[in-house]
Amino acid sequence: MTPPAAAPAPGALAAAIVAHYRRVRRELPWRATRDPYAIWVSEVMLQQTRVATVIPYWERWMARFPDVRALAAAPLDDVLAAWAGLGYYSRARNLHRGAQRVAEGGGALPGDAAGLRAVPGIGPYTAGAIASIAYGERAPLVDGNVARVLARIFAVEHDVKSSIGQRTLWQLAGTLMDALPRDAAPGDLNQGLMELGATVCTPRAPACIGCPAASACAAHRDDRTDALPTMPARRRADELPVLAQIALWVARGDEVLLARRRPDGLYGGLWELPAGATLAAARRALGAGAAATPGEPLFTEEQQLTHRRVRVDVVAARVAARARLVAPGDPGYDALAWHRTADAVGGTLGVSSLTAAILRRLTDENAPWSSTPRPSPSSPRATRRSSTASPRSATTSTTTTSARPRRARRRGSTSSSTTTAR
């Protein structure tokens, strides 16, 4: 693709972007290091997450897992707990898996983009970021911010998420990198493009008057910044498929029985109330050793994700007083354990925002079920609720959130007993 007629040579454009970046760049903690591991963590955290949110997480993460070996040796539960609150937690699982692979190979990240892409969880963008910033390699990158900048400057009409759109954007990023003056740092060009997208060439009302690429930008010249980049149409909420679940609330004193999702799939590696598509399936999730007797339906909690909606009907349940936890009966779970409810609600345990919302409602002192005895397997005096289960007694809460785990702080084990399926 050739630049518009008004655009300067690629080398001049690349130099202008670098000069602007050096002049106005934000002072961020990961920009004070060339440690490839630290840069890797920052780039993964920054995907779909605001810088202001990432800074404290990155600082705590680096204190808890200062290098690849520390991360590789940590239990996945600890990794997810440290990540909780950032959302899109497959990123944390991929970081952990990638660190384990790197540790197996000696503990040092590969020194170029091609080698980095062989690490599980590192794609073309992350490889380009690490290679250019940490190693000074002339490796281009394209993320959402860079895609917007390039699409506007070069009037890319293709859907930026389509195959042809991505191919065009990567070619343009490569052209700029190849034309970068020899005395300029490749990492500064890549960070400069990302900085432009984040602070100047924003999705709405871009600050073109302060942009170093304004004179070269086709969208600015033709007053088309609102039309570019071309994005795929978003599905309306009522068009999204619904994942319906029934979750069992089994409590004893200040503890709640939780099941841990297997690492792959939705909510992978996180703890939640045992659930299934039907009441029978939810009961099977507890395994034979803790088969639950369902009580009354309490409420319905809903969450809207990017590609689906999740609806959870919460049902109070009880188990035998001396029930022994065994391997979960649902293949979607790999462990059952009693956890302090306060740990799950307060953020010291890796749970999704949906589970945290459910537990907050369950522990709300003003909730109607808080004034009746809770079903408890730990006391022979545990009684069933006096009210009769009725669908009319249930309430519904609808929330629109991302599938994010709750923020967590590092602490010792929060589980009093755990059964794991291997």
C-alpha positions in Angstrom: 0.0 0.0 0.0 1.3 3.4 -0.9 0.9 6.4 1.5 -1.3 9.3 0.5 0.2 12.0 -1.6 0.5 14.4 1.3 2.5 12.0 3.5 6.2 12.5 4.0 8.6 9.7 3.4 8.2 6.7 5.9 11.6 7.6 7.4 10.5 11.2 8.2 7.2 10.0 9.7 8.9 7.4 11.9 11.5 10.0 13.1 8.7 12.4 13.9 6.8 9.8 15.9 10.0 8.9 17.9 10.8 12.6 18.6 7.3 13.2 19.8 7.4 10.1 22.0 10.7 11.2 23.6 9.3 14.6 24.3 5.9 13.7 25.8 6.1 10.1 27.0 4.5 9.2 30.3 6.8 8.0 33.0 5.7 4.4 33.6 7.5 1.9 35.9 8.1 -0.7 33.1 9.7 2.0 31.0 12.5 2.3 33.5 13.8 -1.2 32.8 15.1 -3.3 29.8 14.3 -6.6 31.6 12.5 -8.6 29.0 10.5 -10.5 31.6 9.3 -7.2 33.2 8.3 -5.9 29.8 6.5 -9.1 28.9 4.4 -8.9 32.1 3.6 -5.2 31.4 2.6 -5.8 27.8 0.3 -8.7 28.7 -1.3 -6.7 31.5 -1.8 -3.7 29.2 -3.9 -5.7 26.7 -7.4 -4.4 26.9 -6.6 -2.7 30.3 -6.0 1.0 31.1 -2.5 2.0 32.2 -3.7 3.5 35.5 -5.2 0.2 36.4 -2.1 -1.8 35.4 0.5 0.2 37.4 -0.3 -1.1 40.9 -0.8 -4.6 39.6 2.5 -4.7 37.7 4.3 -3.4 40.8 2.8 -6.0 43.1 3.3 -8.8 40.5 7.0 -7.9 40.1 7.4 -7.9 43.9 5.7 -11.3 44.2 7.1 -12.9 41.0 10.3 -11.0 40.3 11.6 -13.3 37.5 10.6 -16.1 35.2 11.6 -18.8 37.7 9.6 -17.3 40.5 6.5 -17.2 38.3 7.0 -20.7 36.9 7.4 -22.2 40.4 4.2 -20.5 41.8 1.0 -22.5 42.0 -1.7 -21.4 39.5 -4.0 -20.5 42.4 -1.5 -17.9 43.6 -1.0 -16.6 40.0 -4.7 -16.1 39.5 -5.2 -14.6 42.9 -2.4 -12.0 42.1 -4.1 -11.3 38.8 -7.6 -11.1 40.1 -9.3 -7.8 39.2 -7.5 -7.3 35.9 -9.9 -9.4 33.9 -9.4 -11.6 30.8 -7.6 -14.0 33.1 -6.5 -16.4 30.3 -3.7 -13.9 30.1 -2.5 -14.9 33.5 -2.7 -18.6 32.7 -0.7 -18.0 29.5 1.9 -16.0 31.4 2.3 -18.9 33.9 2.4 -21.5 31.2 5.0 -19.5 29.2 7.1 -18.9 32.2 7.2 -22.7 32.9 8.3 -23.4 29.4 11.1 -20.7 29.6 12.2 -22.0 33.0 12.5 -25.5 31.6 14.8 -24.1 29.0 17.1 -22.3 31.5 15.1 -19.3 32.6 16.1 -16.8 29.9 13.6 -15.4 27.4 14.6 -15.8 23.7 16.5 -12.8 22.4 14.5 -12.1 19.2 11.0 -11.9 18.0 11.1 -15.2 16.2 12.3 -17.1 19.3 9.8 -15.3 21.5 6.9 -16.4 19.4 7.8 -20.0 20.2 6.9 -19.3 23.9 3.4 -20.3 24.8 1.1 -17.3 25.1 3.4 -14.9 23.2 1.9 -13.8 19.9 3.2 -11.5 17.2 2.4 -8.2 19.1 3.9 -9.2 22.4 7.0 -10.7 20.6 7.5 -7.4 18.7 7.1 -5.3 21.9 9.6 -7.4 23.9 12.1 -7.7 21.1 12.1 -4.0 20.2 12.0 -2.6 23.7 14.3 -5.0 25.5 16.6 -6.1 22.7 16.5 -3.2 20.2 15.4 -5.5 17.4 13.7 -3.8 14.4 10.5 -5.8 15.0 7.2 -4.1 14.2 4.0 -4.5 16.2 0.3 -3.9 15.8 -2.2 -3.6 18.7 -5.5 -1.8 18.9 -3.9 1.6 19.4 -1.4 1.2 16.6 -4.1 -0.2 14.3 -6.1 3.0 14.8 -3.1 5.3 14.2 -2.0 3.5 11.0 -5.6 3.1 9.6 -6.1 6.9 9.9 -2.7 8.0 8.6 -2.8 5.7 5.6 -6.6 5.5 5.0 -6.9 1.8 5.5 -10.5 1.0 4.5 -10.4 -2.7 5.4 -11.9 -3.9 8.7 -8.9 -3.7 10.9 -9.7 -7.0 12.5 -10.1 -8.9 9.2 -7.3 -10.9 7.7 -6.6 -8.5 4.9 -6.9 -5.5 7.4 -4.4 -7.1 9.7 -2.0 -8.0 6.9 -2.1 -4.4 5.6 -1.5 -2.9 9.0 1.5 -5.2 9.7 2.9 -4.3 6.4 2.6 -0.6 7.1 4.2 -1.1 10.6 7.0 -3.0 9.0 7.6 -0.3 6.4 7.9 2.4 9.2 10.3 0.2 11.2 12.4 -0.5 8.1 12.6 3.2 7.4 13.5 4.2 11.0 16.8 6.2 11.1 19.7 4.1 12.3 20.3 6.2 15.3 16.7 5.8 16.6 15.6 3.1 19.0 13.1 0.6 17.5 11.4 0.4 20.9 10.8 4.1 20.9 9.0 3.9 17.5 6.7 1.1 18.7 6.0 2.8 22.0 5.5 6.0 20.2 2.8 4.5 18.0 1.1 3.0 21.0 1.4 6.3 22.9 -0.1 8.2 20.1 -3.1 5.9 20.0 -3.6 6.0 23.8 -3.2 9.8 24.3 -3.7 11.6 21.0 -5.2 9.5 18.3 -8.1 8.3 20.5 -11.2 6.5 19.3 -13.3 9.6 19.7 -12.4 13.3 19.3 -8.7 12.7 18.5 -6.4 15.6 19.4 -5.1 16.1 15.8 -3.7 19.5 16.5 -1.0 18.0 18.7 -0.2 15.0 16.6 3.2 14.7 15.0 1.6 12.8 12.1 -1.2 15.3 11.4 0.4 16.6 8.2 0.7 13.0 6.9 -2.7 11.8 8.0 -5.3 11.1 5.3 -8.1 10.9 7.9 -7.2 14.3 9.3 -6.8 15.8 5.8 -10.2 14.5 4.6 -12.0 15.0 7.9 -12.6 11.2 8.3 -11.3 10.5 11.8 -14.8 9.5 12.8 -15.0 7.0 9.9 -11.6 5.3 10.4 -10.6 2.8 11.4 -13.3 0.5 10.0 -14.4 -1.9 12.8 -16.6 -5.0 12.8 -20.2 -4.4 13.9 -20.9 -5.3 17.5 -23.7 -7.7 18.4 -26.5 -6.3 20.6 -26.9 -7.7 24.0 -30.1 -9.4 23.1 -28.3 -11.2 20.2 -25.8 -12.8 22.5 -26.3 -16.5 23.4 -27.2 -17.2 27.0 -25.3 -19.6 29.2 -27.7 -20.7 32.0 -26.4 -22.3 35.2 -27.7 -23.3 38.6 -25.2 -22.7 41.4 -25.4 -24.3 44.9 -24.7 -22.2 48.0 -23.4 -24.6 50.7 -22.2 -22.8 53.8 -20.8 -23.8 57.2 -20.2 -21.0 59.7 -18.0 -18.4 57.9 -17.0 -20.8 55.1 -18.5 -21.6 51.7 -18.0 -24.7 49.5 -16.3 -23.7 46.2 -15.3 -25.7 43.1 -12.3 -24.7 41.0 -12.7 -24.6 37.2 -10.2 -26.5 35.1 -7.5 -24.2 33.7 -9.0 -24.2 30.2 -12.2 -22.6 29.2 -14.5 -19.9 30.7 -13.4 -18.9 34.2 -10.5 -21.4 33.9 -8.6 -21.9 37.2 -11.0 -19.8 39.3 -13.1 -20.8 42.2 -16.9 -20.5 42.1 -20.1 -22.0 43.6 -20.5 -25.6 42.3 -22.8 -25.2 39.3 -24.3 -27.1 36.4 -26.8 -26.6 33.6 -29.5 -28.3 35.7 -30.0 -28.9 39.4 -28.9 -32.5 39.0 -25.8 -31.5 37.2 -25.0 -29.0 40.0 -25.4 -31.7 42.6 -23.1 -34.0 40.6 -20.4 -31.4 40.6 -20.0 -32.0 44.4 -19.2 -35.6 43.9 -20.7 -38.6 45.8 -19.1 -37.7 49.1 -20.9 -34.4 49.5 -24.2 -34.9 47.6 -26.3 -31.8 48.3 -29.9 -31.5 49.3 -31.3 -28.4 47.6 -33.2 -25.9 49.5 -34.9 -22.7 48.2 -34.0 -20.6 45.2 -32.6 -17.3 46.3 -31.9 -15.0 43.4 -30.6 -14.9 39.8 -27.4 -13.1 38.9 -26.5 -12.2 35.3 -23.4 -11.0 33.6 -22.8 -9.8 30.1 -19.5 -10.9 28.5 -18.1 -10.0 25.1 -19.6 -13.0 23.2 -22.3 -14.3 25.6 -24.5 -13.6 28.6 -24.2 -15.7 31.7 -27.3 -16.3 33.9 -26.9 -18.0 37.3 -29.8 -19.1 39.5 -28.5 -19.4 43.0 -30.0 -22.2 45.2 -29.4 -22.7 48.9 -28.3 -26.3 49.7 -26.9 -28.4 52.5 -24.7 -31.5 52.8 -24.4 -34.1 55.4 -22.8 -33.0 58.6 -19.8 -35.2 58.2 -19.6 -35.3 54.4 -16.2 -36.1 53.0 -15.0 -34.1 50.0 -14.1 -36.3 47.1 -13.0 -35.5 43.5 -15.5 -33.3 41.8 -18.2 -35.2 39.8 -18.2 -32.6 37.0 -15.3 -32.9 34.6 -15.3 -29.1 34.3 -13.9 -28.8 37.8 -10.6 -30.1 39.2 -11.0 -29.4 43.0 -13.5 -28.8 45.8 -12.6 -26.9 49.0 -14.1 -25.0 51.9 -13.0 -21.3 51.8 -13.7 -18.4 54.1 -16.4 -16.4 52.4 -14.5 -13.2 53.4 -11.5 -14.3 51.4 -13.5 -14.7 48.2 -15.4 -11.5 48.7 -12.5 -9.5 50.0 -10.1 -10.4 47.2 -7.6 -12.9 48.6 -8.9 -15.7 46.5 -9.0 -16.0 42.7 -12.7 -15.8 41.8 -14.5 -14.2 38.9 -16.4 -10.9 39.3 -19.6 -12.9 38.8 -18.8 -15.2 41.7 -17.8 -12.2 43.9 -21.1 -10.5 43.1 -23.0 -13.6 44.0 -21.1 -14.0 47.3 -21.6 -10.3 48.2 -25.3 -10.7 47.8 -25.3 -13.9 49.9 -23.4 -12.2 52.7 -25.5 -9.0 52.6 -26.9 -8.5 56.1 -30.0 -6.8 54.7 -30.8 -9.7 52.4 -34.0 -11.6 53.2 -32.2 -14.9 53.6 -29.7 -13.5 56.2 -32.3 -13.6 58.9 -33.0 -17.3 58.6 -30.6 -20.1 59.7 -28.0 -21.0 57.0 -27.8 -24.6 55.9 -24.7 -26.0 57.6 -23.0 -29.4 57.3 -20.8 -28.8 60.3 -23.5 -28.8 63.0 -26.0 -31.5 63.8 -28.3 -28.7 64.8 -28.4 -27.4 61.2 -32.0 -26.9 60.2 -33.7 -26.3 56.9 -35.3 -23.0 56.2 -38.8 -22.7 57.4 -40.1 -21.1 54.2 -41.1 -23.2 51.2 -39.1 -23.0 48.1 -40.9 -21.0 45.5 -39.8 -19.4 42.2 -41.6 -16.3 43.3 -39.3 -15.8 46.2 -36.3 -15.5 44.0 -34.9 -12.1 42.9 -32.9 -11.1 39.9 -29.9 -8.9 39.5 -28.5 -8.0 36.1 -25.0 -6.6 35.8 -23.0 -5.8 32.8 -19.4 -6.7 33.4 -16.4 -8.4 31.9 -15.4 -11.9 33.0 -12.9 -10.6 35.5 -11.6 -12.1 38.6 -11.6 -10.2 41.9 -8.5 -8.3 42.9 -6.4 -10.4 45.3 -3.6 -9.9 47.7 -1.0 -12.6 48.4 -1.5 -14.6 51.5 -1.3 -18.1 52.8 -3.7 -20.8 51.9 -7.3 -19.9 52.5 -8.6 -23.4 52.2 -9.4 -25.6 55.3 -9.8 -28.7 53.2 -9.3 -29.4 49.5 -9.9 -32.3 47.2 -8.2 -32.2 43.9 -8.9 -34.3 40.8 -5.8 -35.2 38.9 
